Amino acid sequence: MSNHSEFLWYIPNDVRPGHRGDSAVENHNSLDTLTSHARALEEHGWKGALIGTGWGRPDTFTVAASLAARTTTFEPLIAIRPGYWRPANFASAAATLDHLTGGRVRINIVSGKDNLAAYGDSEGDQAHRNSRTREFMRLVRRLWTEENVTSAGEHFRVAESTVAPRIEVRGDRRHPKFYFGGASEAAERVAAAEADVQLFWGEPLDGVRERIDRLKALSRELGRDLPPLEFGLRITTLVRDTTEQAWADAEAKVAEMARNKGTGWHDHQRVLAVGQQRLLELHERGDVLDDNLYTAPGKFGGGGAGTTWLVGSAADVARSLRKYQDLGITHFVLSDTPYLSEIRRQGDQLLPLLRG
């Protein structure tokens, strides 16, 4: 696998214990517990971790800043929502954290629906939501790279705005990267024009190949004026010492999901986005697609990256991830539960095979 590929994990950031089968231990979301995850990521070869967002969960930016302060190389991929943040407020907060951490900030822009009324948002339909997201990314990028910015868009306005501290250019990194997901036509147009990295859920290879080709064509059609769009994969990786043990554990987990009706796995299903619906329909094509993409979790709730799993030994899963890399995927956000023990196992067993 290309040495240019980057490997991140996932920190659940949830007030409820037992997220996606994780160990339901006391103080599961305390600063000490979450710090133990971030430090384990540093120690076992990971670049950083995605930290999820949603109303009713701990504030993602606060968690990310706290973990960054307790680590030295850990890079938080901070999920944020336009509407929860105004562009200038966010640009300033992210620039400050980037400055304090020596350039460790990454951003995941989330445009799907949430409990908007709870925090005073009133975004409209899908077209309106994606239009606002596109404008948000364009304006934040300008605030990071220009001074005295004046903009009067459809959704946001600033006048003579200069963010301080300034984002420091580090090699070819002009500012934190914008990761973005979404499978609708409107979302893909946002990604093709404004995102730095398009994140895919764990679809089969043919689906990912089709979407990469379409996004590249859209980038040309829309006259993208940024560096070429990069691609990432967010997926569950269930790794065990042997293929047989991995499948036995995977099937046991799905059986438990069936018994408890997917409790703890429904964080992406309050409103079914296009990409989530695509995932949930995959099991209709079979319980196992490609070599080892397990779709059965989607029958019992799944949810986001928990809907499909790559299952097998470290060698099996590495082989499958290389096939995604051959399609052009260079950013990988992996996870399995229990999160902490799997950080160590997959860091020690899987990552060396991917970097070889």
Secondary structure, DSSP 8 states (H G I E B T S, - for coil): --TT-EEEEEE---SSS-GGG----TTTTSHHHHHHHHHHHHHTT--EEEE---TTS--HHHHHHHHHHT-SS-EEEEEE-BTTB-HHHHHHHHHHHHHHHTS--EEEE--S---GGGGT----SHHHHHHHHHHHHHHHHHHHH-SSEEEE-SS-EEEEE--SS----BTTB-S--EEE---SHHHHHHHHHH-SEEEE-S--HHHHHHHHHHHHHHHHHTT--SS--EEEEEEEEEEESSHHHHHHHHHHHHHHHHHTTTTT--TT-SS--HHHHHHHHGGGG-SEETTTEE-GGGGGT--GGGSSEEEEEHHHHHHHHHHHHHHTEEEEEEE-SSHHHHHHHHHHHTHHHHH-
